[in-house]
Structure formats: C-alpha cells, structure tokens
Amino acid sequence: MFTAKTNQRTKTTILAGLALLGFIGIVSYFGFDNAVTDVGYRPEQPIPFSHKLHAGELQIKCMYCHTSVEKSKHSTVPATSTCMNCHVAVKAESPKIAKIKESWETGKPLEWRKVHKLPDYVNFSHARHIRARVDCASCHGEVEKMGVVTQMKPLSMGWCLDCHRNPQANVVPAREISGIFTGLDSYEETAKKIKNEAPSRGEGKWVPMKDCAIEGAGVYEHEVGKASVAGLVMPKKLALGPENCGACHY
C-alpha cells in the first residue's frame, strides 16, 4: 500500500519528469530546427543591394559601411550618406538607386529588413568579437559572395556554445575584406599622423571634427583631383559623412 506521502512524491516526480522532457523538447526545437533558427532566411530589401558586387568585386571593406561594429554591441545599417559617398557620382542615374537618392534628398531613412535576429534576452556584443579578431564570416558566412544576404548560421544557443567550446574549429580568423585591424595603426594614431604630415604638403587645411569619439580626429580638406573608384572619376567634393576619408584612405 502507498501512503499519501508516497503518492505525493510520485506525483511530484512525474510532474518534474514531464517538465524536464518539455524543456528538452523546447530547447531542441528552438535550438536546432532550421524553421525556427531561420537558416536560409533572405528577406526582400527596399533596394537590390548586392554584397557580391560591393564587397566581392569592388572589395569595399565590411567596416567601411558597418562603422559601429568595433565599438558597439550592434552592427548598424549604414546611413544613406555612406551610400552617397560613391553614388553621388557612380551610377548616379541608375533606377536601382532611385530610392537611395530619394532618402538622401528627403532625409527619410530607408527601411532595411533585419536578416540576423537574436532573442531580446541575448546580450551579444559585436565589439567584443571584433576586438578578438573574430571575422564576420564566422557568424554571417561569406557575405561578399552573396547577391542577396542570407542567414547561413542557426544563431542558436547550442551553436554559440559549440563555438566557445571549440573556437579553433569554428572561428574564421580576421580577413582583409572585413576591415578588421590586425596589427595596423589605431584610429587615434592614424588621426595624429594625418594631422602632422598632411599639412606639410601644402594642399589644404586641417579642420578638427566636433563631437567625435576619436581623440584628435579631424578632416584634412584638399582637392581630390582625378581620384577614381572602380575606374570612375570621383567629384572633388564627396557627400558629407564621417566616412569621407575612408572612401579613398581606408
């Protein structure tokens, strides 16, 4: 005969077992099923931007557009001014960039659709991974080969843990196309060099940048001359934006 106390223990054990099985099922489903982790997800964007063309063929570094990735948790979408640094002259009349020009002229940002989504409770920092020289391709795949950006990794907790447990087998080391600095001068050192060396050429003047996170940063204003991007002559005055110098002096 089972006592009331024994029956209660049995019920508790059964309920605990069912709860554990449910938890395992949820973790398995949300952690490994592609339908949930969105592997292969490739939403339609407001303009047909091709990373294969820009990053692959033209070799524009990832960090030229995604400027906050070194110092922020988030890899922000580039401002329209970044696009216009080139498209003020390159393919300026192409119907493919009509929406970019409209955004530039009206000040209304483009509504890009996020591809790589993480749950709200995940505290992921791009900056920490970039500083550790973890290449973008480790999580995003070889985006420079994608005509349309597609989620290539599950981004699940299990996937993250696999990488942290065995980084040698999972991490792609920093590549040149990503623009991750490996042994090069820091931004601060580069800014000092430009400030000290450029005026000696007698080509223009140094203008300090206000409200810039980089100490001593500024803009050296000078005539661009016959600078070109992908064989196309650029104008002497580029679109305004913090990436101006990087357009030529990455």
Contacts in CASP RR format, 6 or more apart in sequence:
PFRMAT RR
TARGET T0000
AUTHOR 0000-0000-0000
METHOD contacts of the structure
MODEL  1
MFTAKTNQRTKTTILAGLALLGFIGIVSYFGFDNAVTDVGYRPEQPIPFS
HKLHAGELQIKCMYCHTSVEKSKHSTVPATSTCMNCHVAVKAESPKIAKI
KESWETGKPLEWRKVHKLPDYVNFSHARHIRARVDCASCHGEVEKMGVVT
QMKPLSMGWCLDCHRNPQANVVPAREISGIFTGLDSYEETAKKIKNEAPS
RGEGKWVPMKDCAIEGAGVYEHEVGKASVAGLVMPKKLALGPENCGACHY
2 10 0 8 1.000
27 157 0 8 1.000
29 36 0 8 1.000
30 36 0 8 1.000
30 37 0 8 1.000
30 156 0 8 1.000
31 37 0 8 1.000
31 154 0 8 1.000
31 156 0 8 1.000
31 157 0 8 1.000
31 158 0 8 1.000
31 159 0 8 1.000
32 154 0 8 1.000
32 156 0 8 1.000
32 158 0 8 1.000
34 40 0 8 1.000
34 154 0 8 1.000
37 154 0 8 1.000
37 155 0 8 1.000
37 156 0 8 1.000
37 159 0 8 1.000
38 117 0 8 1.000
38 151 0 8 1.000
38 155 0 8 1.000
39 151 0 8 1.000
39 152 0 8 1.000
39 153 0 8 1.000
39 154 0 8 1.000
40 150 0 8 1.000
40 151 0 8 1.000
40 152 0 8 1.000
41 115 0 8 1.000
41 150 0 8 1.000
41 151 0 8 1.000
42 115 0 8 1.000
42 148 0 8 1.000
42 149 0 8 1.000
42 150 0 8 1.000
42 151 0 8 1.000
43 113 0 8 1.000
43 114 0 8 1.000
43 115 0 8 1.000
44 113 0 8 1.000
45 112 0 8 1.000
45 113 0 8 1.000
45 148 0 8 1.000
46 99 0 8 1.000
46 110 0 8 1.000
46 111 0 8 1.000
46 112 0 8 1.000
46 113 0 8 1.000
47 96 0 8 1.000
47 97 0 8 1.000
47 99 0 8 1.000
47 100 0 8 1.000
47 110 0 8 1.000
48 96 0 8 1.000
48 148 0 8 1.000
50 146 0 8 1.000
50 147 0 8 1.000
50 148 0 8 1.000
51 143 0 8 1.000
51 144 0 8 1.000
51 145 0 8 1.000
51 146 0 8 1.000
51 147 0 8 1.000
51 149 0 8 1.000
52 144 0 8 1.000
52 145 0 8 1.000
52 146 0 8 1.000
52 147 0 8 1.000
53 147 0 8 1.000
54 60 0 8 1.000
55 61 0 8 1.000
55 62 0 8 1.000
55 143 0 8 1.000
55 144 0 8 1.000
55 177 0 8 1.000
56 144 0 8 1.000
56 145 0 8 1.000
56 177 0 8 1.000
58 229 0 8 1.000
58 230 0 8 1.000
59 177 0 8 1.000
61 176 0 8 1.000
61 177 0 8 1.000
61 178 0 8 1.000
61 179 0 8 1.000
61 250 0 8 1.000
62 69 0 8 1.000
62 136 0 8 1.000
62 143 0 8 1.000
62 177 0 8 1.000
62 178 0 8 1.000
62 179 0 8 1.000
63 69 0 8 1.000
63 70 0 8 1.000
63 178 0 8 1.000
63 179 0 8 1.000
63 180 0 8 1.000
64 82 0 8 1.000
64 179 0 8 1.000
64 243 0 8 1.000
64 246 0 8 1.000
64 247 0 8 1.000
64 250 0 8 1.000
65 78 0 8 1.000
65 82 0 8 1.000
66 75 0 8 1.000
66 76 0 8 1.000
66 77 0 8 1.000
66 78 0 8 1.000
67 76 0 8 1.000
67 78 0 8 1.000
67 82 0 8 1.000
67 242 0 8 1.000
67 243 0 8 1.000
68 74 0 8 1.000
68 75 0 8 1.000
68 76 0 8 1.000
68 126 0 8 1.000
69 75 0 8 1.000
69 76 0 8 1.000
69 126 0 8 1.000
69 127 0 8 1.000
69 130 0 8 1.000
70 127 0 8 1.000
70 130 0 8 1.000
70 131 0 8 1.000
71 127 0 8 1.000
71 213 0 8 1.000
72 125 0 8 1.000
72 126 0 8 1.000
72 127 0 8 1.000
73 123 0 8 1.000
73 124 0 8 1.000
73 125 0 8 1.000
73 126 0 8 1.000
73 127 0 8 1.000
74 126 0 8 1.000
75 126 0 8 1.000
77 112 0 8 1.000
79 109 0 8 1.000
79 241 0 8 1.000
80 100 0 8 1.000
80 103 0 8 1.000
80 104 0 8 1.000
80 107 0 8 1.000
80 109 0 8 1.000
80 110 0 8 1.000
81 104 0 8 1.000
81 239 0 8 1.000
81 240 0 8 1.000
81 241 0 8 1.000
81 243 0 8 1.000
82 241 0 8 1.000
82 243 0 8 1.000
83 97 0 8 1.000
83 100 0 8 1.000
83 104 0 8 1.000
84 100 0 8 1.000
84 101 0 8 1.000
84 104 0 8 1.000
84 239 0 8 1.000
85 238 0 8 1.000
85 239 0 8 1.000
85 241 0 8 1.000
85 243 0 8 1.000
85 244 0 8 1.000
85 247 0 8 1.000
86 229 0 8 1.000
86 234 0 8 1.000
86 247 0 8 1.000
87 97 0 8 1.000
87 100 0 8 1.000
87 101 0 8 1.000
88 235 0 8 1.000
88 238 0 8 1.000
88 239 0 8 1.000
89 232 0 8 1.000
89 233 0 8 1.000
89 234 0 8 1.000
89 235 0 8 1.000
90 229 0 8 1.000
90 230 0 8 1.000
90 232 0 8 1.000
90 234 0 8 1.000
91 97 0 8 1.000
92 101 0 8 1.000
99 110 0 8 1.000
100 110 0 8 1.000
102 108 0 8 1.000
103 109 0 8 1.000
103 110 0 8 1.000
104 239 0 8 1.000
115 149 0 8 1.000
115 150 0 8 1.000
115 151 0 8 1.000
116 139 0 8 1.000
116 140 0 8 1.000
116 151 0 8 1.000
116 155 0 8 1.000
117 155 0 8 1.000
118 124 0 8 1.000
118 155 0 8 1.000
129 138 0 8 1.000
129 139 0 8 1.000
130 180 0 8 1.000
133 173 0 8 1.000
133 174 0 8 1.000
133 180 0 8 1.000
133 182 0 8 1.000
134 171 0 8 1.000
134 172 0 8 1.000
134 174 0 8 1.000
135 171 0 8 1.000
135 172 0 8 1.000
135 173 0 8 1.000
135 174 0 8 1.000
135 175 0 8 1.000
135 178 0 8 1.000
135 180 0 8 1.000
136 143 0 8 1.000
136 178 0 8 1.000
136 180 0 8 1.000
137 143 0 8 1.000
137 172 0 8 1.000
137 175 0 8 1.000
137 178 0 8 1.000
138 163 0 8 1.000
138 170 0 8 1.000
138 171 0 8 1.000
138 172 0 8 1.000
139 153 0 8 1.000
139 155 0 8 1.000
140 149 0 8 1.000
140 152 0 8 1.000
140 153 0 8 1.000
141 152 0 8 1.000
141 153 0 8 1.000
141 172 0 8 1.000
143 149 0 8 1.000
144 177 0 8 1.000
153 159 0 8 1.000
162 170 0 8 1.000
163 170 0 8 1.000
163 171 0 8 1.000
174 180 0 8 1.000
174 182 0 8 1.000
179 250 0 8 1.000
185 193 0 8 1.000
187 214 0 8 1.000
187 217 0 8 1.000
188 214 0 8 1.000
188 215 0 8 1.000
188 216 0 8 1.000
191 214 0 8 1.000
191 215 0 8 1.000
191 216 0 8 1.000
191 217 0 8 1.000
191 218 0 8 1.000
192 216 0 8 1.000
194 218 0 8 1.000
194 220 0 8 1.000
194 245 0 8 1.000
195 206 0 8 1.000
195 216 0 8 1.000
195 218 0 8 1.000
195 220 0 8 1.000
198 204 0 8 1.000
198 206 0 8 1.000
198 220 0 8 1.000
198 222 0 8 1.000
199 205 0 8 1.000
199 206 0 8 1.000
199 220 0 8 1.000
203 222 0 8 1.000
203 223 0 8 1.000
204 220 0 8 1.000
204 221 0 8 1.000
204 222 0 8 1.000
204 223 0 8 1.000
205 220 0 8 1.000
205 221 0 8 1.000
206 218 0 8 1.000
206 219 0 8 1.000
206 220 0 8 1.000
206 221 0 8 1.000
207 218 0 8 1.000
207 219 0 8 1.000
207 220 0 8 1.000
207 221 0 8 1.000
208 216 0 8 1.000
208 217 0 8 1.000
208 218 0 8 1.000
209 216 0 8 1.000
209 217 0 8 1.000
209 218 0 8 1.000
209 219 0 8 1.000
209 242 0 8 1.000
212 218 0 8 1.000
212 242 0 8 1.000
219 244 0 8 1.000
219 245 0 8 1.000
220 245 0 8 1.000
223 236 0 8 1.000
224 234 0 8 1.000
224 235 0 8 1.000
224 236 0 8 1.000
224 237 0 8 1.000
224 238 0 8 1.000
224 248 0 8 1.000
225 236 0 8 1.000
226 233 0 8 1.000
227 233 0 8 1.000
227 234 0 8 1.000
227 248 0 8 1.000
228 234 0 8 1.000
229 247 0 8 1.000
234 247 0 8 1.000
238 244 0 8 1.000
238 247 0 8 1.000
END
